Amino acid sequence: MESNIPEIYGCYVFNDKIMRNKLPKDVYKALRKTIQNETHLQLDIANSVAVAMKEWAIENGATHYTHWFQPMTNVTAEKHDSFVCPTGDGQVIMDFSGKELVKGEPDASSFPSGGLRATFEARGYTAWDPTSPAFIKDKTLYIPTAFCSYSGEALDKKTPLLRSMETLNRAAVKLLHVLGNKDVKHISITIGAEQEYFLVDKDVYQNRKDLKYTGRTLFGAPAPKGQEMEDHYFGNLKPRIAAYMHDLDMELWKLGIPSKTKHNEAAPAQHELAPVFETANVAVDHNQLTMEIMKKLADKHNMVCLLHEKPFEGINGSGKHDNWSLTTDTGENLFDPGKTPAENTQFLVFLVAVIKAVDDYADLLRISVASAGNDHRLGGHEAPPAIVSIYLGDDLYRILRSIQKDREINQQDEVEMDIAKVLPHFLQDTTDRNRTSPFAFTGNKFEFRMLGSSASVADPNVYLNTAMAETLNQFRERLENVPEEEMETEIRKLIQETMANHRRVIFNGNGYTDEWVEEAAKRGLFNLVSTPDALEQFISEKNKKLLLEHKIFTEQELYSRYEIMLENYMKTINLEANTMIEMIQKDFLPAVVAYTKELAETASLKKSVVPDVTLVSEESLIKKLSEAQTNLYNGIEKLKADNLAAKQIANHLEAAKYYQSVVLKDMEDIRIFADEAEALMPEAKLPYPTYGELLFSI
């Protein structure tokens, strides 16, 4: 079966091919029209689709169905119902109605709601998203859905994403018509989500409480070898890793997930998977599935897949790169430079629209990737800084600057031009890559590189889509009444003004340097280093206006998300603090005490046998370990008090800032003492596996 990839690809997906074969022609056409126009499905059509979907699912071994949704937890949720329906005579039939397909009713009270729902207000609804195909997994038919409360508020990540996609679609189509591209009726937002992850041996993992409870190591001395030899990146795949990756590809392909590229990443035990581009909401669904399957398959291979943004100190953390582009229903990529003046005009307008959108809403983009885990990664030497900037490459930047300064563009081999129009032709990939840039143009798309490994791809695309829609609407309002003969001149002025006002966000240099941090401050760019700093901007008047006017959120939904993000941050730090306290008190300190006692007894025995012996090594170790004991004990007592104090702060923003500035600082101080003590002890005396075992055991 595995040898025929085209045959197994999508075999567990209720895709277009299956629908054509299973549905009556009129039903198939009605469903396709619903999907293309993103309209509601009529009940009679839904009933026919449900019957066909049930028959197909049962043929493939399914016994249950579930409405699969994405609550505000960064993971997915599902409640399974069987197809079994008693007939009253002791028999059953397998039944599934259109009503059951289109709408489900899970309990909404136990999911994060940010105050939208009280505990006793339990009713919630799921609604089928027909643009994302149903699939079979673990003998269950999965139906991708949106999730809302009884009173209609969105409680999930999919609903705002779908809203933002339609908002950007309308704005882009209207502007394209103004630019003369009137054949376009619809644009698609496409995403390719590259996924980084770590694999560690399960037997080793089981002995690390911090990894099990929090996803990251809260302390641990560096291994003698890290990534300094640069020998892991793109290196040969070890047999266990290769077997895992092979099985992962097969499982993803069966679910129609277009896994394309796999390789070792820079850090030991780190790897990456990259898919082919898909429509945004499907790509988001597929990325959630990918993360879930990565974890399940790792377990079968006696490994554990770590998706935390920074599971190990001193080596690279894991990110997720959101490759974002816009494509028309006529087959054009709006970020493809093209080879004709008209296409170049269109390309440049959309290019500067991105520059303006990112500059205007850089804080929102930073918020979209904010988490306690990602705070440890951003600004490190493997990830972009917390400052949002755009990389264009020298060629594109030179062209835009020339237009801004109203001068001719110097002819170069890499760029073809039409001097009469002064809007040049480009060859694709005229830019190098910049791994330090948070938001980089990479030929015919933009790569947003700030996402953390465990993040949902939905959030950054909600804000990116909406910011882009706002900018395109502003451009359209400026250009829609301009006479055709004056359009080229007005577009040139638009590009000039946009560059003059927003080129501060363009940076083609090394984003890792202190000089860039200083330069960004001079330019007035945000440097929101921590999640609490970033979240404070979420409810600024500018950002509220954007999200409310475009109906991405109601005001209640917006504030609920603000509260949920703050709560998630506080709960994460609190959980990490509690885990550290337990590990130090119950495991590490007793181990240090025992080893110190053993050293003292050895020294005493030595002294009794050889009274004049000098005990330099023993006395030095005992002194250092005794100091470590004192520092760890005092540190843990302070952490306990500060962690308790944080819980007493009623204002969530103030509490989050306290966790960040006080509790997290306590933990960082304790880690220094623990790592120093660990480095003095034999591995056999430690109560947990070392970094060497974790990173090099496979």
N, C-alpha and C positions, 0 to 999 in steps of 0.2 A: 504493500500500500504506500509505503514511504517513497518508493522510487518514482511514483507518478505524481509529482507536486501539483501540476495543473488540475488533476482529478480531485485531490484532497483539499485544495485551497478553497476555503469558504464552505466546506461540506456541512458544517454545523450552523450555517447562517441562512435565514429566510431571506435570501437575496433576490435580485430582479429575475434571475434565471428560474429560481424555484417558483416565484410568484407567477411568471408567465406560464409555467407548466401546470400549476395547481389551481389557478383562479380562472373563472369564466372571463372571456375577453372584455365584456363590459365592466366587470368588477375590477379587472386588472387596470383598465384605462382610467377608471374613476380613482383608484388608489394612487396611480402614478400622477394624476392631476392634483390630487391632494398633497402628495409629497412635493411636487414641483412648485405649486402655488402656496404651500405651507398653510393650507386651510383646514377646517375641521372635517372629520370623516363622518359621513352620514351613517346612521345606525344600521340600515339594511346592508350597506356596503361593509360595515364593520362586522356584521354577523357572518357574511360570506367569507371574509378574510379570516375570521376567528376559526371557522370550521376547517378551512384549508390549512391554517397554521397548526391547529391541533392535530390533524391527521398526519401532517409532515413530522411534527414533533414526536408523536407516538411511534411512527415508523422508524424513527431514529432513537428509540429507547426511552423517551421522556415520559415520566409519570406525573410531574408537577409543572406548574408555571409560577413565575414570580414577576412582579413589577420591580424592576431594578432601578434604583435612583441614587442620587449623590447628595446626601444631606451635608450640613455645614461641619463635617467632621474630617474632611479630606480623604475619607474612604467611602466605599459604597454600602448600600443597605438593601436588604431583600427579605421578603416574607413569602414562604412557599405554600401554595395551595395545590392540592391534587386535582386531576381531571375527574376523579371518581365522583359519581352522583348516584346515590341509592335510588332504586326504582320502586321500593315498597314491598317487593316480594322476595326480599333476601338477595336480590341481584343488584348489580351496578351497571351503569353505562359511563362511558368516558365523554364528558361534556365540557364545552368551553364556548361562551357566548360573546357576541360583539361588545356587550356592556362590560364583561369581565376583561376583555382585551383593552378597551379604551380607558377604563377607569378602575383604580383599585382604592382600598381604604386601609392603609396602615395606621398604627397608633402614632400620633405626632407629638405626644407629650414628652417623650424621653429623648428627643433629638434637640440639639442646640437651637434655641429660637431667639436669644437675645432679648427676652422679655415679651416677645410677640404672643406667646402662649403660656398660660398658667398650667401647673401640673395637672389640674383636674380637667383642662380643656384638651381632650385626647384626640379628637377626630382630625384626621388629615386625609388628603387625597393624592393619588398618583395619576398622571395622565400620559398616555402613550405618545411618544415622540416618533411618528412614522418615518421621519427622515433618517433615523438611525435604526438599522435593521435588527430584528429579533434574532436570537441565537440560542443554541443548546449547549449547556455546560452541566456536567455532573447529573445527567438524567433529568434536567429541569429546563423548561423553556424560559429564557430570559427576555423580558420585554422592556427596553429602555424607556424610562419615563421621567417626567418632571414631577416635582413634589411641592405641594402647597398646603396651607392650613385650611381648616373649615371655613374661615372667613376670607380666604383667597390670597393671603400673603405668601410669597415665595419663601420656601424654607430650604432651598437647595441651590446648587451651583449651576444647574443646567438652565433653569428658567431665565436668569439674567443673561446668560450667554446667548440663548436664542433671541432674546429681545435685542441685544447689542448687534447680533448678526443682521437682523432685519433693519435696524436703524442705519447701519453702515451701508447695507444694500441700497436702501432708498436714496441716501445721500450721494453715493457714488454714481448710481444710474442717472440721477438728475444732473450732476455735474458733467458726466460724459455726454449727455444730450446737448448741453450748452456748448461743449467743446466740439460738437459736430458729429460725435459718434452715436448716432441715433438708432443704430441697429441693436444696441445692447438693451436687453430687457431685465437682466438680472446679473449680479456679481456674487461670486462665492468667496468666502474667506477660507483659505487653505492653511493647514498647519502640519508641520512635521516635528514631532516631539522626540528629540534624542534623550535617551534615558541612561544615566550613570548609576552604578550600584556596586556594592561590595559583596563578596561571597566568603564566608568563613565556615570552618568545620563545625558541625552541630555539636559534637561532643565537647569541643572547647568552649563554644558559645554558652552551653548550658551551665557552665561554672562561672559566668560573669553576670551577676545580678543587674549591673548597670545596663548592659546590653539588652537583657530580657525586659527590664522595666521601662527603660528610657530610649533605647535605640542607639545610644552612644556610650563610650567609655568615659566615666567621670574622672578617672585618674589612671595612670599607667606610665611608667618610665619608657622612653623611646627604645626601640629595638636597636641593636648595633648597626643594622642596615635598614634604610628606609627606601626612598626613591631617588637618592642622590646619584646613583649610577645610571639612571635613565634607561634601564634595561627592561623594564616591564611594559612600557608603552609600545603597543603594536607588536609585542613579543609573541613567541610561539605559545599556543594555548596548551596548558597542561591537560592530560587525559581526562581528569574528572571535570574540568571546566569545559573542555570541548564536548564531552558527552552531555553535560547540562545544557550548553548552548544549542546543541543539535535538537534535543528534546524540546527546548523552549521554542525554537523556530517552528517545529512541527505543530505544537499546540496552538501557537499564534496563527499559523497559516490556516489551520482547520477552522478558526474563528474569523477568517477573513482579515486578519490584522497583517498589514504588509511589511513585516520585518524584513529589513534589507541588509543592514550592516552590523557586524559584531566584531569586537576587538578588545584587547587588554587596554585599560586606561593607564594613566601615569603612575598611580600609587600601587604598591603591592596589594594583591587581592581585589583590585578595582577593575571594573569592566564597563562596557557601554554597548547599548543596542540602539540602532537608529531605524525608523520606519520610512516608508515613502509617504509623501504628502497626501492628506485627505481633507475633506470638508471639516470645518472647525468642530462642530458638535460630535461628529463621528470620531474624529481624532481624539477628542477629550475622552469619549467613552472607551476607545481602544487603549488609550494610555492607562486609564484606571484598570482595565482588564489586564494589561501587560504587567503592571505592578503586582496585581493579585496572583497571576500565574507564575511570575518570577518567584514569589515566596513559596507557593505550593510546590512547585517543581524542585526548588532547592531542598525542601524537606525530604522529598523522595530520594534525592541524591546524598542524603545525610549531610547537608549543608544548610546554612541560613543566609538568606538574602537581606542585606542591610540597606535600607533606603533613607537612613538619616543623612542630613546634609553634612555632618562632620562627625563621623563615628570615632575617628582616631585623631589625636593631637599630633601635629608635626608633619603630617602628610596631607595630600590633597583631600578635600571633601568632594561630595558628589552633587552635581547640578543636573539641570534638565534644560535643554536649549529649545526654545520655542521659535521655530522657523515659520515666519508669518508672511503670507502673500495674498494678493487679490487677483481673481481670475474672472473674466467675463463669460457669459454664455455663448459668446461668439468665438471663444478660444484664445483670447488675449490675456497674457499676464501683464497687469498694469505696472509692474515693477521691472518689466523687461525693456531695456533701452530702445530696442527696435532699430530699423534701418531707414525709415522715411521721416521727413520733417513733421508730418502730422503725428506720428507715433512718438517722436521725440518731444513734441510739445506736450502731449498727453502725459508722457513719462515724467517730464520735469515738473509739471503741475502736481502730480501725485507725489513725487519725491519731496518737493518743498512742503507739501501738506503734511507729510510724515514728520519732517523736521519741526514744523510749527506745533503739531500735535504733541510730540514728545517733549518739546520745551515747555509748552503751556501746562502739561499734565505730568511732568517728570515725577512729582511727588506721588501721584496716583499709581504710576508704574512701580515705583519703589514699594508702595504699600501692597501692591498685588503679589509681591514675593516675600513679604515680611513674615517672619516666624522666628521663634526662639532658636530653632536649629539653624536656620539660614544666617542668623546674626553671627554665628561662629565661623561661617564660611566666607561671606562677602568681605572683600578687602584683603583676603589672604592671597598668597602667591599662586593660587590655582583658580581664582574666581574674580569676576569684575569687582570694582569697588562699589560702595553704596551710593556713589554719585552717578546719576543717570546721564549718559552722554551718547552721542551718535558717531559711529565711524563710517565715513563715506569712501575713504581712499583718496589719494592725491588727485587723480584724474577728474573725478566727479566734483570734488571740492574746488579745483581750479576752474572748472567750467562755470559752476555756480557763482564763484567770486567774480569771474570775468563778466558775467551777465549783471551781477549786482553793481559792478563799477562801470557798466555800460561801455565795455571795450570789446574789440574783436578777440576771439580765442586763437591762441597760437597753434598753428598746425603741428600735430605730433603723429607719429606712426600709429599710436594706440587708438587714436580718435579720428574718425572721419567727420567732415563738417560740411555744412551748407552755409557759407559766409553770408549769403543774401538773407537767409532766415535767422542766422546767428543762433540757431537751436541745433546743436550738433548731432551727428550719428555716433553711436557708441558700439563697440564690440563688447559682448558679454564678458564678465569677469575681468574688467579693467582695474579691479581693486585687488590688493593683497588681502590676507586675513589678519585680523587683530584680535587675539585671544583675550586681551585685557579690556576690550570694549564691551560694555553692557548691551549695546544695541547697535549692531553692525550691518551695513549693506553688504550682501555677499553674492552679487551678480544679478539675481532676479527676485530677491526676497530680502527680508530683514530677519536677523537672528537675535532674539532677545535672550541673553545668556545669564540673566540673574536668577532664574528660577532655581529653587532647591529641589533635590532629588525626589522628595516625598510629596511635593506640592501638586495640587490639581492644576492642569493647564487652563482650566476655565477662567480663573480670576484674572490673570494678566490680559487675556484676550477680551474679556468684558470691557476693561478700561481702555485698552488699546483701540478696540473697535469703536467705542463711544467717542474717545478723543479725536479719532480720525474722522468720524461722521460729523462732529461739530466743526472741524476745520474745513471739510469739503462743503458743508452748508454755507460757511462764511465765504468761501471762494465762489460758490455758485451765485450767491446773492450779489456779489460784486460784478460777476461777468455776464449774468443772464440777460441784461438789457443792452449789452455792448453790440453795436453794429458789426456785422461779419468782417467788413474791411478794416475795422479797428481792433479786432480781437487779438491778433498777434502782438500788437503794440501793448495792449492792456495786460496781456499775459506776461509779457516781459517786465512791465512795471510791477505786477503782482509778485513775480519771482524776486525782483530787486528788493522790494519792501520786506518780503518775508525773510530773505537772507539778512538784510540789515537788522531786523528785529530779533532774529532767532538763531543766527549763526553761532552764538555763544555756546550752544549745546553740542556743536560739532567739535570733536577732538579725535585726531588721527594718531596721537602718540601713545606712550606707555602709561596705561591707567593705574599701574601698580606703584608709581613713584610718589614721594612726598611732594615733589614739585607740582604734580597735577592737582593734588589736594589743595595746595595753596593757590594755584591758578584758578581752579574751580570756584574757590571762595571769592576771588576777585571778580569773576564773571557773574557772581550772584546765583550760582547753582546750588541746589539742595545737597547737603551731605547728611542724610538721615541714617546715622550709623546703627541705631538700635530700633527694634520694632516699636517700642513705646514712642520714640521720637517720630517715627513714620506715621503711626496711627493717629497721632494728634492732628495731622493734616487731613485725615479722611473726611472730617466733618467741617472743613473750612468752607466758607461761603462759595468760593470758586468751584470746588469739587461737588458740593451739594447741588449747586445750580446745574452743573453738567449732567449729573446722574438723574436728577428729578425732571428736568426739562425734556430729556430724551426718554423718560419713562422706563429707565433701566431698573430703578427702585422706586417704590413709594417712600415717603419720608419715614414711615414706620420700619420698612424693610432696611433702609439705609442705616438707621440708628441701631437696629437689631444686629446687623453685621458688624458694626463698630464694637458693640458690646461683646459679641461672640469672639472677635479677634483678640480683644483685650483679655477675655476670660481664658481663651486657649493659651495665650502667652503666660498668664499667671499660673494656670494649672500645670503647665509644662515645667516651669522653674520650681514650683512647689514639689512636684513629683521627683524631680532630679535632686532637690535638696533632701527630701525624705530618704531617697535611695542612698545618697552619699552618707547621710547620718547612720543608716543601718549598716552599710558596708564597713565604715570606719569603726563603729562601736562594736559590732558583733564579729567582724572578721579580721580587719586589718590591724587594729590596735592590739587585740589579743595575740596575733601572730608576731607583732613587733616585741611585745612584752615577753613572749615565750623565747624568742630568739635572743633577746637581751639577757634573759635569765640564763640561757644556755651558755652564752659567751662569758657571763660572770662566773658561772660554775666551772667552766673550762679554765678561766684565768686563775680562780682560787685553787683548783687542783694542780695547775702548773706551778703556782707559787709554793704550794705545800711540798711539791717534789723537788723543785729547784728554787729555793728561797731568794736567791740573788738574781733571778731571771728578770729581764726588762720586758714588760708586757705592752709594748708600744701599739701593736695592731689591735689587740683586744680592748685596751683602754680607750683608744681612739674611736673604735666602733661603738663601744658601750656609751661613750659620751655623746656621739652623734645620734645614736638611736634614742637615747634618753631625752635629748633635746627635741627630737622628732615627736616622741610620745607626748611631751608637754605641749608642744605647738599644736599637735593634732587634737589633743583633748580640749585645749582652750579654743581652738578654731571651731570644733564641733559644738561646744557650748554656745559660742557666739552665733553660729549658724542656726541653732535651735531657737534662740531668742529672737533673732531677726526674722526668721521664717514665720514664727508665731506673730510677730509684730505686723508683718505684711498682711496677714489675714484679717487684722483688725481695722485696716484702712478701708473705709466705705467707698470712696471714690475710686472707680476702677482704673482710670488713667494714672492717678497718683499711686495706687497700689502697684501697677505695672512698672512704673518708674522706680519705685522702691525695690521691687524684685530685681530690676536690672542693675541699679546702682549699688545696692547693699547686699542682697542675698546672693546674687551671682558673683559679686566681688568676694564674699566670704568663701564661696565654693572654689574660686580660682586660687585664693590664698591657701586653702586646705590642700588643693591638688599639688601645689609646689612642695609642701611638706611631705605629702604621701609619696610623690614621685622620688623625692630625695631619699626617703627611707627605703623605698622599694629597691633602688639602685644599690643599696648596701647589703641586701639580703639575698641568700641563695634562692633559686627558683623553688626548690623543694620546700622551703619554709613559707612561701607565699600562699595565701588562701584562694588565689584566683590565677587563671592563665595570664601570662605576660603578653605584651605586644608582639614579641617574637613568635609565640605560639599562635596567636590570633591571625597574624598576617602571613605566616609562612607554613601553616600546617597542611595546606592543600597541595 
